[in-house]
Amino acid sequence: MAPTSSTRRSYDGVVACLPVTVPYRRFSTESAAWWIGRALHELVTQAGLRPKDLDGFSLSSFTAGPDTAIGLTQHLGLSPRWLDHIPLGGASAVVALRRAARAVQAGDADFVACVGADTNHVDSFRKTLSTFSRFAQDAVYPYGSGGPNASFALITKNYMNRFGAKREDFGKICIAQRDNALAVPHALMKQKLTLEAYMAARPIADPIHLFDCVMPCAGAEAFLVCREDTARSLGLTGVRILSTIERHNAFPEDPVQIRGGWAMDVDEFWAMAGIAPDEIDFVETYDDYPVISMLQFEDLGFCGKGEGPDFVRSHSLGNDGSFPHNTSGGQLSVGQAGAAGGYLGLVEALRQLTGTALGTQVADARTGLVSGFGMINYDRGLSSCAAILARSA
């Protein structure tokens, strides 16, 4: 008999606060440590803390190597009593939030700084791809498939064939995100995108074209996790954590990925939050390619499997629409700053729920959903996660 799962403890008494973005650059001669240090400086400055007050540190970075979080503690002058290094790419921020919240609940740390950051030197992205995983190094890169474009072309084409999605459906996602990004100061993509331009863009790996792909860049995102009463004493506006899920290597029997780990835990996800999908005011999905956002709409319970195309066709996805999605523009229009891309949606959600959006504020936003997805091998991403957040009372 399979073991039954116990009821999970809530995240009551813990909040996430202080959303920080170090503005992105297409290329940077600075190291990843410089970007990480900038984010930490902003956190402590805005919180009125000292670096030694950060007794918890969670880091996600592809380009900090050979250092990990432990090596950077000396470089950055930290002395934490709780430490985590989360190499999960687009799943990193929600996983960091989950672990940091439990550390604060248990009293293992008072202030956990969660940081996702990467640099982008000329040619560094290619070097990262060539050694991204043992599978990439041995079975993909030597044969000319040097990155995620071919993998997501496979996933996208399979999804289109199976469920009737069209390029115009993916284009609607990309165009809405570009509209959302136009008011965001650090978004790298500043020109309005039309359906005509989207459809006519040069092919990259059929059926993926130029505007289906993110732009690699350098940047950093960060937030702070602490007790709710502590945040209040510092004059910080915290965001409550209603529910989270995390799953790795879900549905390995699927020949090509058509669903992620969200689908395995979606019932628990909503039950723990105590709300329904139609009570969410905005959604931030991990958007390395638009097909993955469509999978998340389905697997997170906003529509059924295979209903993503019709869901997109029947909703407006802008910040003032019926389904506000990736309200800062997402990676497709802001840029993908390595592991910081996994933080982009969560940091934006904190801004929306505290009324501090850098772009357009979603009207009366009280609840938001953030999802993460990462670590692509060839035919699937291995990590998925999500969190439901709420404005403090």
TORKOL-4160 file (C-alpha; in steps of 0.2 Angstrom, whole numbers, padded with zeros to 4 digits, m for minus):
393
<pt num="1" X="0000" Y="0000" Z="0000"/>
<pt num="2" X="0007" Y="0017" Z="m0005"/>
<pt num="3" X="0010" Y="0029" Z="0010"/>
<pt num="4" X="m0003" Y="0043" Z="0013"/>
<pt num="5" X="0003" Y="0060" Z="0013"/>
<pt num="6" X="0001" Y="0070" Z="0029"/>
<pt num="7" X="m0007" Y="0087" Z="0030"/>
<pt num="8" X="0005" Y="0101" Z="0026"/>
<pt num="9" X="0008" Y="0115" Z="0038"/>
<pt num="10" X="0003" Y="0132" Z="0032"/>
<pt num="11" X="0015" Y="0146" Z="0030"/>
<pt num="12" X="0006" Y="0157" Z="0043"/>
<pt num="13" X="0017" Y="0170" Z="0051"/>
<pt num="14" X="0030" Y="0171" Z="0036"/>
<pt num="15" X="0030" Y="0184" Z="0022"/>
<pt num="16" X="0040" Y="0188" Z="0007"/>
<pt num="17" X="0045" Y="0206" Z="0004"/>
<pt num="18" X="0057" Y="0219" Z="m0003"/>
<pt num="19" X="0056" Y="0214" Z="m0022"/>
<pt num="20" X="0073" Y="0220" Z="m0030"/>
<pt num="21" X="0078" Y="0220" Z="m0048"/>
<pt num="22" X="0096" Y="0225" Z="m0054"/>
<pt num="23" X="0092" Y="0233" Z="m0071"/>
<pt num="24" X="0097" Y="0221" Z="m0085"/>
<pt num="25" X="0110" Y="0223" Z="m0098"/>
<pt num="26" X="0112" Y="0213" Z="m0114"/>
<pt num="27" X="0130" Y="0210" Z="m0111"/>
<pt num="28" X="0141" Y="0213" Z="m0095"/>
<pt num="29" X="0159" Y="0213" Z="m0092"/>
<pt num="30" X="0155" Y="0211" Z="m0073"/>
<pt num="31" X="0156" Y="0194" Z="m0064"/>
<pt num="32" X="0140" Y="0185" Z="m0058"/>
<pt num="33" X="0147" Y="0189" Z="m0040"/>
<pt num="34" X="0145" Y="0208" Z="m0044"/>
<pt num="35" X="0127" Y="0206" Z="m0049"/>
<pt num="36" X="0123" Y="0196" Z="m0034"/>
<pt num="37" X="0132" Y="0208" Z="m0023"/>
<pt num="38" X="0122" Y="0223" Z="m0031"/>
<pt num="39" X="0106" Y="0213" Z="m0027"/>
<pt num="40" X="0111" Y="0210" Z="m0009"/>
<pt num="41" X="0116" Y="0228" Z="m0007"/>
<pt num="42" X="0099" Y="0234" Z="m0012"/>
<pt num="43" X="0090" Y="0222" Z="0000"/>
<pt num="44" X="0100" Y="0227" Z="0015"/>
<pt num="45" X="0099" Y="0246" Z="0010"/>
<pt num="46" X="0080" Y="0246" Z="0008"/>
<pt num="47" X="0077" Y="0235" Z="0023"/>
<pt num="48" X="0088" Y="0246" Z="0034"/>
<pt num="49" X="0098" Y="0231" Z="0039"/>
<pt num="50" X="0117" Y="0227" Z="0039"/>
<pt num="51" X="0124" Y="0213" Z="0029"/>
<pt num="52" X="0128" Y="0203" Z="0045"/>
<pt num="53" X="0109" Y="0204" Z="0049"/>
<pt num="54" X="0106" Y="0192" Z="0034"/>
<pt num="55" X="0108" Y="0175" Z="0043"/>
<pt num="56" X="0100" Y="0166" Z="0028"/>
<pt num="57" X="0106" Y="0166" Z="0010"/>
<pt num="58" X="0099" Y="0156" Z="m0005"/>
<pt num="59" X="0107" Y="0158" Z="m0022"/>
<pt num="60" X="0103" Y="0153" Z="m0039"/>
<pt num="61" X="0116" Y="0156" Z="m0053"/>
<pt num="62" X="0123" Y="0147" Z="m0068"/>
<pt num="63" X="0138" Y="0159" Z="m0070"/>
<pt num="64" X="0144" Y="0160" Z="m0052"/>
<pt num="65" X="0155" Y="0145" Z="m0055"/>
<pt num="66" X="0167" Y="0138" Z="m0049"/>
<pt num="67" X="0159" Y="0147" Z="m0033"/>
<pt num="68" X="0143" Y="0141" Z="m0026"/>
<pt num="69" X="0134" Y="0150" Z="m0012"/>
<pt num="70" X="0146" Y="0145" Z="0001"/>
<pt num="71" X="0161" Y="0152" Z="m0008"/>
<pt num="72" X="0152" Y="0169" Z="m0010"/>
<pt num="73" X="0148" Y="0171" Z="0008"/>
<pt num="74" X="0167" Y="0176" Z="0011"/>
<pt num="75" X="0167" Y="0186" Z="m0005"/>
<pt num="76" X="0152" Y="0196" Z="0000"/>
<pt num="77" X="0155" Y="0197" Z="0019"/>
<pt num="78" X="0141" Y="0186" Z="0024"/>
<pt num="79" X="0140" Y="0175" Z="0039"/>
<pt num="80" X="0124" Y="0165" Z="0038"/>
<pt num="81" X="0118" Y="0151" Z="0049"/>
<pt num="82" X="0107" Y="0144" Z="0035"/>
<pt num="83" X="0113" Y="0142" Z="0017"/>
<pt num="84" X="0106" Y="0135" Z="0001"/>
<pt num="85" X="0112" Y="0134" Z="m0017"/>
<pt num="86" X="0097" Y="0130" Z="m0029"/>
<pt num="87" X="0103" Y="0125" Z="m0047"/>
<pt num="88" X="0085" Y="0123" Z="m0054"/>
<pt num="89" X="0085" Y="0137" Z="m0067"/>
<pt num="90" X="0067" Y="0143" Z="m0070"/>
<pt num="91" X="0061" Y="0133" Z="m0054"/>
<pt num="92" X="0073" Y="0142" Z="m0043"/>
<pt num="93" X="0063" Y="0156" Z="m0035"/>
<pt num="94" X="0048" Y="0146" Z="m0029"/>
<pt num="95" X="0059" Y="0133" Z="m0022"/>
<pt num="96" X="0069" Y="0146" Z="m0013"/>
<pt num="97" X="0053" Y="0153" Z="m0006"/>
<pt num="98" X="0047" Y="0137" Z="0000"/>
<pt num="99" X="0064" Y="0132" Z="0009"/>
<pt num="100" X="0067" Y="0149" Z="0016"/>
<pt num="101" X="0049" Y="0151" Z="0023"/>
<pt num="102" X="0051" Y="0134" Z="0032"/>
<pt num="103" X="0068" Y="0140" Z="0039"/>
<pt num="104" X="0061" Y="0156" Z="0046"/>
<pt num="105" X="0046" Y="0146" Z="0053"/>
<pt num="106" X="0058" Y="0134" Z="0062"/>
<pt num="107" X="0069" Y="0148" Z="0069"/>
<pt num="108" X="0084" Y="0142" Z="0059"/>
<pt num="109" X="0085" Y="0160" Z="0051"/>
<pt num="110" X="0077" Y="0177" Z="0054"/>
<pt num="111" X="0081" Y="0185" Z="0037"/>
<pt num="112" X="0084" Y="0175" Z="0021"/>
<pt num="113" X="0090" Y="0184" Z="0006"/>
<pt num="114" X="0084" Y="0175" Z="m0010"/>
<pt num="115" X="0094" Y="0180" Z="m0025"/>
<pt num="116" X="0094" Y="0174" Z="m0043"/>
<pt num="117" X="0108" Y="0182" Z="m0054"/>
<pt num="118" X="0119" Y="0179" Z="m0069"/>
<pt num="119" X="0131" Y="0189" Z="m0080"/>
<pt num="120" X="0131" Y="0187" Z="m0099"/>
<pt num="121" X="0148" Y="0190" Z="m0107"/>
<pt num="122" X="0150" Y="0188" Z="m0125"/>
<pt num="123" X="0150" Y="0170" Z="m0129"/>
<pt num="124" X="0146" Y="0165" Z="m0111"/>
<pt num="125" X="0128" Y="0159" Z="m0116"/>
<pt num="126" X="0135" Y="0146" Z="m0128"/>
<pt num="127" X="0148" Y="0140" Z="m0116"/>
<pt num="128" X="0134" Y="0138" Z="m0103"/>
<pt num="129" X="0124" Y="0128" Z="m0115"/>
<pt num="130" X="0138" Y="0116" Z="m0120"/>
<pt num="131" X="0140" Y="0110" Z="m0102"/>
<pt num="132" X="0122" Y="0113" Z="m0096"/>
<pt num="133" X="0120" Y="0094" Z="m0091"/>
<pt num="134" X="0129" Y="0078" Z="m0094"/>
<pt num="135" X="0115" Y="0074" Z="m0107"/>
<pt num="136" X="0118" Y="0090" Z="m0116"/>
<pt num="137" X="0137" Y="0088" Z="m0115"/>
<pt num="138" X="0137" Y="0070" Z="m0122"/>
<pt num="139" X="0121" Y="0067" Z="m0132"/>
<pt num="140" X="0115" Y="0084" Z="m0138"/>
<pt num="141" X="0128" Y="0097" Z="m0141"/>
<pt num="142" X="0141" Y="0087" Z="m0150"/>
<pt num="143" X="0127" Y="0083" Z="m0163"/>
<pt num="144" X="0123" Y="0101" Z="m0167"/>
<pt num="145" X="0108" Y="0104" Z="m0156"/>
<pt num="146" X="0117" Y="0117" Z="m0145"/>
<pt num="147" X="0103" Y="0123" Z="m0134"/>
<pt num="148" X="0085" Y="0123" Z="m0130"/>
<pt num="149" X="0078" Y="0129" Z="m0146"/>
<pt num="150" X="0077" Y="0112" Z="m0154"/>
<pt num="151" X="0070" Y="0104" Z="m0138"/>
<pt num="152" X="0056" Y="0116" Z="m0137"/>
<pt num="153" X="0053" Y="0115" Z="m0156"/>
<pt num="154" X="0050" Y="0097" Z="m0153"/>
<pt num="155" X="0038" Y="0100" Z="m0138"/>
<pt num="156" X="0029" Y="0114" Z="m0147"/>
<pt num="157" X="0026" Y="0104" Z="m0163"/>
<pt num="158" X="0020" Y="0089" Z="m0154"/>
<pt num="159" X="0008" Y="0100" Z="m0144"/>
<pt num="160" X="0002" Y="0109" Z="m0160"/>
<pt num="161" X="m0001" Y="0092" Z="m0168"/>
<pt num="162" X="m0010" Y="0085" Z="m0153"/>
<pt num="163" X="m0021" Y="0099" Z="m0147"/>
<pt num="164" X="m0023" Y="0110" Z="m0163"/>
<pt num="165" X="m0013" Y="0125" Z="m0156"/>
<pt num="166" X="m0008" Y="0138" Z="m0170"/>
<pt num="167" X="0006" Y="0150" Z="m0171"/>
<pt num="168" X="m0006" Y="0164" Z="m0169"/>
<pt num="169" X="m0011" Y="0157" Z="m0152"/>
<pt num="170" X="0007" Y="0158" Z="m0146"/>
<pt num="171" X="0008" Y="0175" Z="m0154"/>
<pt num="172" X="m0006" Y="0182" Z="m0144"/>
<pt num="173" X="0004" Y="0177" Z="m0128"/>
<pt num="174" X="0020" Y="0185" Z="m0134"/>
<pt num="175" X="0011" Y="0201" Z="m0140"/>
<pt num="176" X="0002" Y="0204" Z="m0124"/>
<pt num="177" X="0018" Y="0202" Z="m0114"/>
<pt num="178" X="0026" Y="0214" Z="m0125"/>
<pt num="179" X="0012" Y="0227" Z="m0122"/>
<pt num="180" X="0014" Y="0224" Z="m0103"/>
<pt num="181" X="0033" Y="0227" Z="m0104"/>
<pt num="182" X="0032" Y="0243" Z="m0113"/>
<pt num="183" X="0030" Y="0253" Z="m0097"/>
<pt num="184" X="0044" Y="0243" Z="m0088"/>
<pt num="185" X="0060" Y="0253" Z="m0087"/>
<pt num="186" X="0072" Y="0239" Z="m0088"/>
<pt num="187" X="0063" Y="0228" Z="m0101"/>
<pt num="188" X="0075" Y="0225" Z="m0115"/>
<pt num="189" X="0062" Y="0224" Z="m0129"/>
<pt num="190" X="0055" Y="0241" Z="m0131"/>
<pt num="191" X="0046" Y="0240" Z="m0148"/>
<pt num="192" X="0028" Y="0236" Z="m0149"/>
<pt num="193" X="0025" Y="0219" Z="m0157"/>
<pt num="194" X="0011" Y="0216" Z="m0169"/>
<pt num="195" X="0004" Y="0199" Z="m0175"/>
<pt num="196" X="0011" Y="0203" Z="m0193"/>
<pt num="197" X="0028" Y="0205" Z="m0186"/>
<pt num="198" X="0027" Y="0190" Z="m0175"/>
<pt num="199" X="0021" Y="0179" Z="m0189"/>
<pt num="200" X="0034" Y="0186" Z="m0202"/>
<pt num="201" X="0049" Y="0184" Z="m0190"/>
<pt num="202" X="0063" Y="0173" Z="m0196"/>
<pt num="203" X="0062" Y="0154" Z="m0191"/>
<pt num="204" X="0074" Y="0148" Z="m0178"/>
<pt num="205" X="0069" Y="0129" Z="m0176"/>
<pt num="206" X="0052" Y="0125" Z="m0184"/>
<pt num="207" X="0039" Y="0130" Z="m0178"/>
<pt num="208" X="0048" Y="0142" Z="m0166"/>
<pt num="209" X="0052" Y="0159" Z="m0174"/>
<pt num="210" X="0062" Y="0173" Z="m0167"/>
<pt num="211" X="0049" Y="0181" Z="m0155"/>
<pt num="212" X="0046" Y="0164" Z="m0147"/>
<pt num="213" X="0063" Y="0165" Z="m0140"/>
<pt num="214" X="0070" Y="0174" Z="m0125"/>
<pt num="215" X="0085" Y="0186" Z="m0126"/>
<pt num="216" X="0100" Y="0181" Z="m0115"/>
<pt num="217" X="0106" Y="0195" Z="m0104"/>
<pt num="218" X="0114" Y="0199" Z="m0087"/>
<pt num="219" X="0104" Y="0204" Z="m0072"/>
<pt num="220" X="0098" Y="0200" Z="m0054"/>
<pt num="221" X="0082" Y="0198" Z="m0045"/>
<pt num="222" X="0080" Y="0196" Z="m0026"/>
<pt num="223" X="0068" Y="0196" Z="m0012"/>
<pt num="224" X="0068" Y="0194" Z="0007"/>
<pt num="225" X="0059" Y="0181" Z="0018"/>
<pt num="226" X="0056" Y="0184" Z="0036"/>
<pt num="227" X="0043" Y="0184" Z="0050"/>
<pt num="228" X="0027" Y="0194" Z="0047"/>
<pt num="229" X="0029" Y="0204" Z="0063"/>
<pt num="230" X="0048" Y="0207" Z="0059"/>
<pt num="231" X="0043" Y="0214" Z="0042"/>
<pt num="232" X="0030" Y="0226" Z="0050"/>
<pt num="233" X="0043" Y="0232" Z="0063"/>
<pt num="234" X="0054" Y="0237" Z="0049"/>
<pt num="235" X="0040" Y="0246" Z="0040"/>
<pt num="236" X="0041" Y="0233" Z="0026"/>
<pt num="237" X="0025" Y="0227" Z="0017"/>
<pt num="238" X="0025" Y="0208" Z="0017"/>
<pt num="239" X="0016" Y="0196" Z="0005"/>
<pt num="240" X="0008" Y="0180" Z="0012"/>
<pt num="241" X="0011" Y="0163" Z="0005"/>
<pt num="242" X="m0005" Y="0153" Z="0004"/>
<pt num="243" X="0001" Y="0138" Z="m0005"/>
<pt num="244" X="0016" Y="0130" Z="m0014"/>
<pt num="245" X="0020" Y="0115" Z="m0024"/>
<pt num="246" X="0036" Y="0107" Z="m0031"/>
<pt num="247" X="0039" Y="0092" Z="m0042"/>
<pt num="248" X="0054" Y="0085" Z="m0052"/>
<pt num="249" X="0054" Y="0072" Z="m0066"/>
<pt num="250" X="0035" Y="0071" Z="m0067"/>
<pt num="251" X="0027" Y="0059" Z="m0080"/>
<pt num="252" X="0043" Y="0051" Z="m0087"/>
<pt num="253" X="0032" Y="0039" Z="m0097"/>
<pt num="254" X="0026" Y="0053" Z="m0109"/>
<pt num="255" X="0037" Y="0051" Z="m0125"/>
<pt num="256" X="0037" Y="0070" Z="m0127"/>
<pt num="257" X="0032" Y="0082" Z="m0113"/>
<pt num="258" X="0014" Y="0088" Z="m0114"/>
<pt num="259" X="0012" Y="0092" Z="m0095"/>
<pt num="260" X="0022" Y="0096" Z="m0081"/>
<pt num="261" X="0023" Y="0092" Z="m0062"/>
<pt num="262" X="0010" Y="0105" Z="m0058"/>
<pt num="263" X="m0003" Y="0092" Z="m0064"/>
<pt num="264" X="0002" Y="0080" Z="m0051"/>
<pt num="265" X="m0001" Y="0091" Z="m0037"/>
<pt num="266" X="m0014" Y="0104" Z="m0043"/>
<pt num="267" X="m0028" Y="0098" Z="m0031"/>
<pt num="268" X="m0017" Y="0099" Z="m0016"/>
<pt num="269" X="m0011" Y="0116" Z="m0022"/>
<pt num="270" X="m0028" Y="0124" Z="m0023"/>
<pt num="271" X="m0035" Y="0115" Z="m0007"/>
<pt num="272" X="m0020" Y="0122" Z="0003"/>
<pt num="273" X="m0023" Y="0140" Z="m0003"/>
<pt num="274" X="m0042" Y="0139" Z="0001"/>
<pt num="275" X="m0046" Y="0148" Z="m0015"/>
<pt num="276" X="m0051" Y="0143" Z="m0033"/>
<pt num="277" X="m0043" Y="0147" Z="m0050"/>
<pt num="278" X="m0056" Y="0160" Z="m0054"/>
<pt num="279" X="m0051" Y="0170" Z="m0038"/>
<pt num="280" X="m0033" Y="0173" Z="m0044"/>
<pt num="281" X="m0031" Y="0191" Z="m0050"/>
<pt num="282" X="m0015" Y="0189" Z="m0061"/>
<pt num="283" X="m0003" Y="0174" Z="m0066"/>
<pt num="284" X="0015" Y="0174" Z="m0068"/>
<pt num="285" X="0021" Y="0159" Z="m0078"/>
<pt num="286" X="0039" Y="0154" Z="m0083"/>
<pt num="287" X="0040" Y="0159" Z="m0101"/>
<pt num="288" X="0056" Y="0153" Z="m0109"/>
<pt num="289" X="0044" Y="0148" Z="m0124"/>
<pt num="290" X="0025" Y="0152" Z="m0126"/>
<pt num="291" X="0020" Y="0134" Z="m0127"/>
<pt num="292" X="0026" Y="0131" Z="m0109"/>
<pt num="293" X="0015" Y="0145" Z="m0103"/>
<pt num="294" X="0000" Y="0137" Z="m0112"/>
<pt num="295" X="0005" Y="0120" Z="m0103"/>
<pt num="296" X="0004" Y="0129" Z="m0086"/>
<pt num="297" X="m0013" Y="0137" Z="m0089"/>
<pt num="298" X="m0019" Y="0119" Z="m0091"/>
<pt num="299" X="m0009" Y="0110" Z="m0078"/>
<pt num="300" X="m0013" Y="0123" Z="m0065"/>
<pt num="301" X="m0032" Y="0121" Z="m0067"/>
<pt num="302" X="m0037" Y="0137" Z="m0077"/>
<pt num="303" X="m0043" Y="0125" Z="m0091"/>
<pt num="304" X="m0042" Y="0107" Z="m0095"/>
<pt num="305" X="m0028" Y="0098" Z="m0104"/>
<pt num="306" X="m0028" Y="0102" Z="m0123"/>
<pt num="307" X="m0039" Y="0117" Z="m0119"/>
<pt num="308" X="m0025" Y="0130" Z="m0119"/>
<pt num="309" X="m0027" Y="0136" Z="m0136"/>
<pt num="310" X="m0046" Y="0140" Z="m0134"/>
<pt num="311" X="m0042" Y="0148" Z="m0117"/>
<pt num="312" X="m0030" Y="0160" Z="m0125"/>
<pt num="313" X="m0042" Y="0164" Z="m0139"/>
<pt num="314" X="m0056" Y="0168" Z="m0126"/>
<pt num="315" X="m0046" Y="0179" Z="m0114"/>
<pt num="316" X="m0036" Y="0195" Z="m0115"/>
<pt num="317" X="m0019" Y="0193" Z="m0107"/>
<pt num="318" X="m0014" Y="0211" Z="m0104"/>
<pt num="319" X="m0013" Y="0219" Z="m0087"/>
<pt num="320" X="m0030" Y="0227" Z="m0089"/>
<pt num="321" X="m0038" Y="0211" Z="m0097"/>
<pt num="322" X="m0048" Y="0196" Z="m0092"/>
<pt num="323" X="m0033" Y="0186" Z="m0087"/>
<pt num="324" X="m0018" Y="0197" Z="m0083"/>
<pt num="325" X="m0002" Y="0186" Z="m0087"/>
<pt num="326" X="0016" Y="0190" Z="m0085"/>
<pt num="327" X="0012" Y="0207" Z="m0080"/>
<pt num="328" X="0030" Y="0214" Z="m0082"/>
<pt num="329" X="0032" Y="0207" Z="m0099"/>
<pt num="330" X="0040" Y="0190" Z="m0094"/>
<pt num="331" X="0057" Y="0184" Z="m0101"/>
<pt num="332" X="0050" Y="0185" Z="m0118"/>
<pt num="333" X="0051" Y="0204" Z="m0117"/>
<pt num="334" X="0061" Y="0209" Z="m0102"/>
<pt num="335" X="0075" Y="0197" Z="m0106"/>
<pt num="336" X="0082" Y="0181" Z="m0098"/>
<pt num="337" X="0096" Y="0185" Z="m0086"/>
<pt num="338" X="0100" Y="0166" Z="m0083"/>
<pt num="339" X="0094" Y="0160" Z="m0066"/>
<pt num="340" X="0087" Y="0177" Z="m0063"/>
<pt num="341" X="0074" Y="0173" Z="m0076"/>
<pt num="342" X="0066" Y="0160" Z="m0063"/>
<pt num="343" X="0065" Y="0175" Z="m0051"/>
<pt num="344" X="0057" Y="0187" Z="m0063"/>
<pt num="345" X="0039" Y="0182" Z="m0060"/>
<pt num="346" X="0040" Y="0180" Z="m0041"/>
<pt num="347" X="0048" Y="0197" Z="m0039"/>
<pt num="348" X="0035" Y="0205" Z="m0051"/>
<pt num="349" X="0021" Y="0196" Z="m0041"/>
<pt num="350" X="0027" Y="0204" Z="m0025"/>
<pt num="351" X="0027" Y="0221" Z="m0033"/>
<pt num="352" X="0009" Y="0219" Z="m0039"/>
<pt num="353" X="0003" Y="0213" Z="m0022"/>
<pt num="354" X="0012" Y="0228" Z="m0013"/>
<pt num="355" X="0006" Y="0241" Z="m0026"/>
<pt num="356" X="0024" Y="0245" Z="m0032"/>
<pt num="357" X="0023" Y="0238" Z="m0050"/>
<pt num="358" X="0037" Y="0246" Z="m0061"/>
<pt num="359" X="0025" Y="0245" Z="m0076"/>
<pt num="360" X="0006" Y="0244" Z="m0076"/>
<pt num="361" X="m0002" Y="0240" Z="m0060"/>
<pt num="362" X="m0016" Y="0226" Z="m0060"/>
<pt num="363" X="m0031" Y="0235" Z="m0053"/>
<pt num="364" X="m0035" Y="0229" Z="m0035"/>
<pt num="365" X="m0023" Y="0214" Z="m0036"/>
<pt num="366" X="m0025" Y="0204" Z="m0020"/>
<pt num="367" X="m0020" Y="0187" Z="m0025"/>
<pt num="368" X="m0007" Y="0181" Z="m0038"/>
<pt num="369" X="0000" Y="0164" Z="m0044"/>
<pt num="370" X="0018" Y="0162" Z="m0049"/>
<pt num="371" X="0024" Y="0146" Z="m0057"/>
<pt num="372" X="0042" Y="0140" Z="m0062"/>
<pt num="373" X="0049" Y="0127" Z="m0074"/>
<pt num="374" X="0067" Y="0122" Z="m0077"/>
<pt num="375" X="0081" Y="0111" Z="m0081"/>
<pt num="376" X="0078" Y="0105" Z="m0099"/>
<pt num="377" X="0086" Y="0089" Z="m0105"/>
<pt num="378" X="0080" Y="0085" Z="m0123"/>
<pt num="379" X="0062" Y="0081" Z="m0123"/>
<pt num="380" X="0056" Y="0089" Z="m0106"/>
<pt num="381" X="0060" Y="0101" Z="m0092"/>
<pt num="382" X="0063" Y="0091" Z="m0076"/>
<pt num="383" X="0057" Y="0104" Z="m0063"/>
<pt num="384" X="0041" Y="0112" Z="m0060"/>
<pt num="385" X="0034" Y="0122" Z="m0045"/>
<pt num="386" X="0021" Y="0136" Z="m0041"/>
<pt num="387" X="0015" Y="0147" Z="m0027"/>
<pt num="388" X="m0001" Y="0157" Z="m0023"/>
<pt num="389" X="0003" Y="0173" Z="m0014"/>
<pt num="390" X="m0009" Y="0186" Z="m0006"/>
<pt num="391" X="m0008" Y="0204" Z="m0001"/>
<pt num="392" X="m0006" Y="0206" Z="0018"/>
<pt num="393" X="m0022" Y="0211" Z="0027"/>
